Every structure is written in structure tokens, then in C-alpha cells.
């Protein structure tokens, strides 16, 4: 769906390239997270996909089409765009803000009104009341909900998101991440998502590109990134607790084994992250009984089974 | 005294209405021409940071020049009469409009412009739908300042033969005729207050609801 081939960019006056020979492939329906320290080129890489920045070399294809051949304005209307500061138009109502791209595309007013109402409902806002309000009346979390709704307005197949939840408090951020994942289960989108928060990357990413000094060091699934970091930088970037982070991506159900369980073993549901199960085991229990949705015991977990879950396959 | 001024005006209706007409025409024309130059000029300068600094500095210098000095400087170059007065008053009206239009455009959050561009607005759509509506109150603040300055400054046009209500004032001073002086001074004062009020009201009405301070 999105293909970057040996893309390069050096800004005028800069001693080193901002993006240096980056190749990435994002399949339809995937979330590609670009992560790395400040100045690593992640935002520049993202902004080249809708030609907000023009690359010096290489090729970018969106849906098979070389974007260098496209009209930038028309290209951008077909790609959703969300930034950290949201950038809502302060002089327009929420409804008018969401209607931006449909209006640019010349939709009929009735169709726009219908679409705006549906989107407000989708992001948990009240279409009747909130549509008439102005951005200054909204909280940070509400503003970003509207930012996402505005990007989805014309139903673009591709979304570019630059630290959309970065300016929010941790609780609001987690809530919006959950909402966003739920939303994506309903509307399949191909997404390039920039963040500097590794936990956010692991939570949202189908695949994560770790960048440094304009280069992609590793482009892998969250599980493989944690299990097999490509080099020392990636290893330190994902954090000293990567074993725990890996356990956070695994579920009790997938790793339950036939164990001899004591009579009153503590029970955990199959969808419990192994990280939480480990915490319970360390707390008191010698073993945990894993139950399915009907409450039947399907197996057990001990410290040994959890350690085995972390072992590389075949070891 | 005021009664004498009233009697003077009533006994010279022709002269009074002509002077008032010239005064209003001179002010309105100067303001219109200045707006026609200053607003597009500020928009052009806003797009080019290198120009912007020059234009801002020029406007700052322009605002510090005394009105009378501007008229006096014009006279040796263009002579006397209506046209040189119009030229001088236009020069006087330019700086506040340029300054406020630029300030209004700069007050637009860069993230808002980035979002507009990223969603696929062309440059002129960004200007028309985003930058201008947000800058409009500031543009009107500039027009308001310029209008009041021009209405007051037009009094000085009398010195270079431009006509207007200033004729009564200069004549009144020259002949120590207080009533005649007031026939010029009172209408100019009312005119300036009225213009200030009208542009203030327009400024409030044109401020988008989302930008109004509650």
C-alpha cells in the first residue's frame, strides 16, 4: 500500500541528511510506527509521504502510484493527516472543521452533514451539541478526537499521524489509544504513525521502524523487536525491561501448560497478559489456573512456564 | 460661542457643505487607496520572510512621522491642491493597515496552517478560508486607526490647499475668529469619533464567533 524505496532528504544548510536511504513497505491495513530519538528523521519520513516535504532521491509509492507524479494538493486530500498540536481551525465550529476535506472535494451539503454526524458519534462526541461548539471550548483529548475525525472525514485509505497523542496526559492518552484501536477494527486503514513513546509503539504498531540519524535500524513486529533487537542501540531504546514488555504482548491462554494445580489455585482469564500473570505469581501463588471464557480451567502457569515463553523458539 | 458657530455655519451653507464634502471625500479616498495597497502588500510580504522585515521596518518608520511633516514634504514635490493632499493622506494611512494586517497574519498558529496544507488546501484556499478570517479583526483594527488618523490629518490639508474642514480652522486661527474655528473643529471631532465607532462595530461583527473573547 505504501512503499518507500531508498528515500533520501537533506535540508539546505544541514551537515547530515535528515533521512538517509530509507526503504519501508507498509501493507494494507497495517500500522507502521516510526520511532526514534528527536531528529532521527521520523517526522521527515512521514511528511514525505504526502509531499509536505519533497525527497531528494528515491521513490515513494502510495497504492501503486508514484506520488512524485501526483498533484500534491489532490494527493493530500486522499490521505488523512493528524498532527500533535491538532491544528483545528479556531474560527470554525467543530462540524465545519470535520467537514474540511469533504468541502474541498465538493460533496453535497446533505452528505457532508450526515458524514459529520456519523464521525462525531464515532469519536464519542455528541453530534447535536458538540458540532456547534468551537475548538477553544474543548479539552486536549476532545481536540485530538476531532483531529482524528477530521482526518477520517473523506474516508481516506491512508492516514499519517505525527505524535497525535503526545501532548495528552497519560490517562487520556491511554484512553484515546484504546479508542483508536477499536476504531481501526471497524475501518481498516493503512497508517504511518510517528511517536517517541516505545510503549505506544508496542501497543499500536503492526510493525515498528526504529530510526536513528536518518536511517532505519530495524523494521519488525513488536514481538521480534523485543525478542531480537538488531543492535545495541535498538536494545537500549526498547528499554531494560524488554522481557517484561514481551510478556505484555503475550496472553496467559496461549502459554498455559498442563500442570498439577493445587486445589485453590488462583484463576486468571485466558486474555490476561503474561506480564500481569507474572506479577501475580511473584506476589504469592506458586501456580495460576488459566480459564477460558466459560470459566473452565484450560491449563496452568508457573514461573517456569513463563520463562519458557520468553525462550527463543527451538532453544 | 457655540451658537455663534452655528450661526456662521447656517449663514454659509454652501461653504460648509462643500468643505465637509471635500473632507469626507479626501479621507475616504485616501483610506480606500491605502487599503488597496496595504492589504495586498502585507499579504505578499507575509509569504516572503525577507520582504516582511523590510515592510515592517518601513511601516514602523512611517508611523513615527508627524502628519504635518508628511504634508509639508509632499508640497515641494507635488505642489498644492487636492491631489497632493490625497497623496499625503494615503501615505499616512498605509503604515497602520500594513502593520495590523501583518500582525493578524502572524497571529495565525503555524500548526493550523500546517494542518490546512496537509489536508489538501491550496495556497489561496488557506489564505481565503483560514488566514484571512483569523486575521480579519486585526485588519479592521488597522483600518480603524488609519481612518481616524486620516480624518484628523485631513485638517492639515488646508495648509497645502487641499480644502476640507481645515479651511475653517486655519482661517479661524488667522483671523482670531473663534466661531469660524469651531465650525471646522466640531464637525471634524464628531467625524473622527463616528468613524472610530463605526469601524469598531464592524471589527466586532467581523470577528468570527470562535475567536471572540467570551
Interface residues (C-beta under 8 A of the other chain):
Chain A: X50 X52 X73 X74 X75 X76 X77 X78 X81 X83 X85 X86 X87 X88 X89 X90 X91 X92 X93 X100 X101 X104 X134 X135 X136 X147 X150 X151 X160
Chain B: X109 X111 X112 X113 X114 X115 X116 X117 X118 X119 X120 X121 X122 X125 X129 X130 X133 X134 X208 X209 X210 X211
